[in-house]
Amino acid sequence: MAGPPTAPMPTAEGRPSPPQGAAPADGPGVPGGADAILGRQAARESAARTYARSLPVVPVRARGMTIEGADGRRYLDCLAGAGTLALGHNHPVVLEAIRAVLDSGAPLHVLDLATPVKDAFTTALFETLPPELAENGRIQFCGPAGTDAVEAAVKLVRHATGRSGLLTFTGAYHGMTAVSLAAGGDTTARAAVGEADARITRLPYPYDYRCPFGVGGDRGAELSARWTATLLDDPKGGLQPPAGMLLEVVQGEGGVVPAPDAWLRRMRQLTKDRGIPLIADEVQTGVGRTGAFWAVEHSGIVPDVMVLSKAIGGSLPLAVVVYREELDTWHPGAHAGTFRGNQLAMAAGTATLRYVRENRLHERAARIGARMLTRLRGLAAHYPCVGDVRGRGLMIGVELVDPARPRDEYGALPAAPRLAAAVQAQALRRGLIVELGGRHGSVVRLLPPLTITDEQAEAVLDRLSDAIAAAERTAQHPGVIPGQGSA
């Protein structure tokens, strides 16, 4: 494809995006434009902020997949609230649902009391669940974030089984609270949780491109399953008696790594045979993201527990745990949360669940995601820095590598995190917002809303291809400014 365009980039609506330096589109109470706002943020907020560092955008308006910044530029948003915005920004059905609650005079905060809004949400959610779980399921409303739901799920199975161990996987990400961090694969992040980590056993997750057994494919997945079975049955293996197994059907922050369906079925059988509850973390994969309404549907498994958040709140904070009735051994008040009764989020979530289901957006995600994957895989033939392209539905990852360095003993090229950061920056220059992830931060992640149009999908691919080309040229020739020739 051609290099970076010299003309203003078109937006999804066909309007040009003003060049950098255009007059700011300040709203009320935001004096000084984007640079001043970003400066105040840097001076006031903690060093823990992340997105604001790599994506210096100040959104002031948004609709669908398009964000307009305070600098007047428009962007195609392939981050979508880290997968939260299944219908994109400010979808009419979501806004209508929120306005209806506000205009009705209904209470906005009711703890866990029953309300018509809550009843409608629970009904809409159960209509989408695997029938075996919906027929005899229970729902626990937690704190407002996915990590709260993970904590609740682990607490639930520990209480129900009387055991304290937990089986998790390499590359996992389940949130930022103590148990959630301990269950993840990031050793740096886990350093703060101390001895809580001792009850957790990490198992090898199938990762075709960087297989922990060096073989990849079906053989690598089989070895992962065999390792798990051996450890579970070894009386001298040192395994803490497991209260549950926690897994992601597609690892998101771990680099968009889909679990093979056969491997998932094997994990389901291993846990079922040994009386170990299986917890599926569907925080990012749920509500149509992977091409099925719930990612577990691809393999046909039914977990004992499902952890849900992000898209179920229709862009507002909401998290729940759904689980088999026999696990419901909690006493009243055993797990609570002040903001578990978020009425606006439930209304927005009901509208989102029904819209996705009625319009079969999960099926569209499967179709358009497959087309995007096919075209992205074609980039590998043109750009040696593209090591692997993978994903499911509209959860896509492009792993960038350094072709100038030698391959490892298993044949994979080294990760290229600096190149990935350069691609992210070049994409932003072209009006495209993408996220990075993966073991080394070298995977460009695409999480567009399920409402993405064919035209927008093509624009995303064009801009990302141009960004990869520009970043690769800069890496090879540091003295060249993309689009301007030699310095």
Beta strands, then each sheet from edge to edge (+ up, - down):
strand 1: 59-63
strand 2: 66-69
strand 3: 74-77
strand 4: 137-141
strand 5: 165-169
strand 6: 200-203
strand 7: 242-248
strand 8: 250-251
strand 9: 257-258
strand 10: 278-281
strand 11: 305-308
strand 12: 320-324
strand 13: 386-392
strand 14: 395-400
strand 15: 432-433
strand 16: 435-437
strand 17: 443-446
strand 18: 480-481
strand 19: 485-486
sheet 1: 1+ 2- 3+ 15+
sheet 2: 4+ 12- 11+ 10+ 7+ 5+ 6+
sheet 3: 8+ 9-
sheet 4: 13+ 14- 17+ 16-
sheet 5: 18+ 19-
end
